[in-house]
């Protein structure tokens, strides 16, 4: 699994404060820690920065590149800011995160990506928003996103389709459709573009104590559908263990065996089965209840583990 570290994000109060103070040491330590924890690229989400983008984006790129050598993903709706950051890149091939299928964005952003030899994350959403069904999201990719890349001779090998993870709290019906979108996107084009998701989005607005569980169960399901790249928290040790178990096919523990079974059943286009669960094991019961909400079979509530 290719992990793009998510932890330099303006939504974090610590990141917000460090950016206001231009605390280079804070960002360098956080960048190094993410890479040491297994991140193979780093997402730099600075927000739109409407007033100070011309200075902030290059400053952040230079600051982080002094500490690590991995690719940097510039995550903002401010295309001018992204371009200012790209001009400061001196190391690995960068990533622009992101473009949607809205006409104005789709016209401009891929040209900037091509100009600076950047990979490009493309979201399966248009002017009317994010469709629920897998087929509709896939259609946006094959009817709008990929054709635009071909139109400007942008390499599909540098395109990363993001079919968009939404929170199980309030957008539960999207969760199983995303799994099918990931599966289908791998066979609709030859060669297929890369696919990535923002994994932690599935647990947005969920109580903190349950977020990691929901993330790692969804991760196992998405790995079964073929996902090989995601923006995620590299510091989540339990999540990393699930990835290891599935990649190494380690069924030496009961919980590991269950995660592997969940992934394998999704890979076989089957639903995970309660037959694979030892209902006397509280940890396995939690995993199974989480599978059920992610498949939209049981209505999500903050108390779902107690139901």
C-alpha angles and dihedrals in degrees: 000000000000107000122202105197112238102192102099093076128142091224088073112091090215092053091046092052094045091050092050089053094041087234100180093178092059093054094043092052091047092048093049092046092053093049092047088051091056108274111147094192135013129231113216107200107183099159121234095307091198095179106037105023094119091064103027102056096051090042092055094046093050092045095052095040089057088063107035140025101212125113116278122222112209106212116192144107088230105096093184089055092048091051091050089052093047090054088060096051113113104160132043127012105279130226128225112215104220163014128154130203091260106126099237094048094042090052096052112027100058090053090056091048091052093046092056098034090244128156113241131220109211121195123216094231132103138188092297093053134245116339118223101222125079092227093056092050092048090049091056088055097049099036101039117009104043095039090054090054091050090048092061095034093248110162112253086212087069093049120100116192116209111194089190129248114223128191120277085220102083100348099057096139090064095061101076091038090057090057090055092045090056090049095048097044089065093065105035097080135034113247093020121224119244116269126217136169138192095244099189091059088079090070100041111135090017121123109272094240091063100040099089093048093052091045096051096044089051089046090057091050093048092048086056089056090052105265112161103167135046145158103241147139109282090193093066101104095184090054091048089052091054090052091049093048092052096042093047093036090231109175094165094117128050093238092046090050090053093051089049091049091051091051093045094050091051089048089053090050090248129126116252108261133226086220087076093056128090098216091196090066110082093205092054090047090055090050092049093049088051091051089054095054091045090053088049090239095122122036112251118243129163087249095049093124091058095050 
